[in-house]
């Protein structure tokens, strides 16, 4: 999908009663942690359940104030595939500008780990295209 500079589709459709409505597709959005609804990236409250949405900038500021938190300015990352007695895994290592690094590991054959991985790395706009994820080809 070619990157789009808008956040929401500008198309319109007409329902059976002749009422016009704007298309609800969002190219860029943030999901509500409560109901998983797609909201505008600048929204303060969920449009479906009215839950207060957390501003990522506020989260970053709060993390920077913590004394024991590791906050990286990511300058690169690497992927490593491996296998152990529990099965296959994918390890992702993030590298900081100052040489620090942090890693996380995903076991993609478990539904929970697969969902966690897709939420972090699967582009939200791509999910609406109907194309399978790259992970689907591994099954």
C-alpha positions in Angstrom: 0.0 0.0 0.0 1.3 3.4 -0.9 1.7 5.7 2.1 -1.1 8.1 2.5 -0.7 11.6 4.0 -4.2 11.8 5.5 -5.4 10.1 8.6 -8.9 9.1 7.4 -10.4 8.2 4.0 -12.1 11.2 2.4 -14.6 9.0 0.4 -18.4 9.2 1.0 -21.2 6.7 0.7 -24.9 6.8 0.7 -27.0 4.4 2.8 -30.4 3.0 1.8 -32.2 6.0 3.2 -30.2 8.4 1.1 -28.1 9.7 4.0 -24.5 10.4 3.2 -21.7 9.3 5.5 -18.0 9.6 5.4 -16.0 6.4 5.0 -14.8 5.2 8.4 -11.5 3.7 7.1 -8.5 5.2 8.9 -5.0 5.1 7.4 -3.4 6.2 10.8 -5.1 5.5 14.1 -4.6 4.5 17.7 -6.5 1.6 19.2 -8.5 2.0 22.4 -7.0 -0.3 25.0 -10.5 -0.9 26.4 -12.6 -1.8 23.2 -9.9 -1.9 20.5 -11.8 0.7 18.4 -9.8 2.7 15.9 -9.5 6.4 16.9 -7.9 9.4 15.3 -4.3 9.7 16.3 -5.0 13.0 18.1 -8.1 11.7 19.9 -8.2 12.2 23.7 -11.3 9.9 24.2 -12.4 6.7 22.4 -15.2 7.4 19.9 -16.9 4.1 20.8 -16.6 3.7 24.6 -15.5 7.1 25.7 -12.4 5.7 27.5 -9.6 8.3 28.1 -6.9 7.5 25.6 -3.3 7.9 26.7 -1.1 10.3 24.8 2.1 8.7 23.7 4.0 11.9 24.4 2.7 11.9 27.9 3.8 8.3 28.3 7.3 9.1 27.1 7.6 12.1 29.4 6.5 9.9 32.4 9.0 7.2 31.4 11.8 9.8 31.2 11.0 10.8 34.8 11.4 7.3 36.2 14.7 6.6 37.8 15.0 2.9 37.0 13.6 3.0 33.4 15.6 2.4 30.3 14.6 4.8 27.5 16.4 4.2 24.2 16.8 6.5 21.3 16.7 3.7 18.9 19.3 3.9 16.1 18.9 0.4 14.8 17.6 -3.1 15.4 18.4 -6.6 14.5 16.3 -9.8 14.1 17.5 -13.2 15.1 15.7 -16.5 14.5 16.3 -19.4 16.9 15.0 -22.7 18.2 15.2 -24.3 21.6 13.3 -27.1 23.5 10.1 -24.9 23.6 10.2 -24.4 19.8 11.0 -21.5 17.4 11.4 -17.9 18.5 12.2 -14.6 17.0 14.5 -12.2 19.0 14.4 -8.5 18.3 17.3 -6.4 19.7 17.0 -2.6 19.7 20.2 -0.5 19.8 20.6 2.9 21.3 22.7 5.8 20.0 24.9 5.5 23.1 25.5 1.7 22.7 22.9 0.4 25.1 20.6 -2.4 23.8 17.4 -4.2 24.9 15.9 -7.3 23.5 12.5 -9.1 23.4 11.6 -12.6 22.2 8.5 -13.8 20.5 7.3 -17.4 20.1 5.2 -16.9 17.0 3.4 -20.3 17.1 1.4 -19.3 20.3 -1.6 -17.1 19.6 -0.9 -14.6 22.4 2.7 -14.1 21.3 1.7 -13.8 17.6 -0.9 -11.2 18.5 1.6 -9.2 20.6 4.1 -9.3 17.7 1.5 -8.2 15.1 0.3 -5.3 17.2 3.9 -4.0 17.4 5.1 -4.7 13.9 2.2 -5.2 11.5 1.3 -1.9 9.9 -2.3 -1.0 11.0 -3.3 0.3 7.5 -2.1 -3.0 5.9 -4.5 -5.0 8.0 -7.5 -3.5 6.1 -6.2 -4.5 2.7 -7.3 -8.2 3.1 -3.7 -9.4 2.4 -2.4 -12.1 4.7 0.5 -11.1 7.0 3.9 -12.5 6.3 3.4 -14.7 9.4 0.4 -16.5 7.7 2.8 -18.0 5.2 4.7 -19.8 8.0 1.7 -21.8 9.2 
